Amino acid sequence: MIDASPQVQSNLYNGVSYGVRYGNYTQALEAMDAIATDPSLKPEQKKVADNVIELLKAAAQNQQNAPAPAQPAQ
């Protein structure tokens, strides 16, 4: 998304990338949704954005379904 608008780039780097890096898939998904609805995107960029949204939804779902960490015996 090198030729994307500054707003799209900001959402990508400060929202999506940061959210994924720290496991906050909800934040990443919100930022990616803002990217996908940006009118400046070209059709191929929109398709990639939609694919990433589906991946983020799956990651968020997997994170919610993950077993809780074991607690040490006391």
Secondary structure as GFF3:
##gff-version 3
##sequence-region A 1 74
A	DSSP	alpha_helix	6	10	.	.	.	ID=ss1
A	DSSP	pi_helix	11	17	.	.	.	ID=ss2
A	DSSP	alpha_helix	18	21	.	.	.	ID=ss3
A	DSSP	alpha_helix	25	36	.	.	.	ID=ss4
A	DSSP	alpha_helix	43	65	.	.	.	ID=ss5
###
